[in-house]
Amino acid sequence: MKINGSTSTETTLTEIGERLLKQRLGANLTQAALAKKAGVSKRTIERIESGSSIQLSTLIQVLRVFNLLEALVVALQDTMDLKTKTPPLKEKAPQSSDSSQTPQQMNKSRSWGFESGR
């Protein structure tokens, strides 16, 4: 499932829990082993995987085990950094010069279809 801005908090928590469950199983860890590595209780891992609300610090501890903390940090980049970066300029295709247009026609096309001087 894709999580977006309109996804409810409950659904988002459930999806995150399912994704972390898949990470745990993919790493061939039991809940107890993951809890020990993350420094949390087994019950906390059960709660995460069931979609219960947890503290952010707990999520950070679990993400560290799977080397996923950097992905969270990237997703939450400082918006000031994003605002100051200038997007790359697109190269414009060279426009062919249409010598069949008169200067008045060229001016008309540049003025959103309105003739100047009215």
Beta strands, then each sheet from edge to edge (+ up, - down):
end
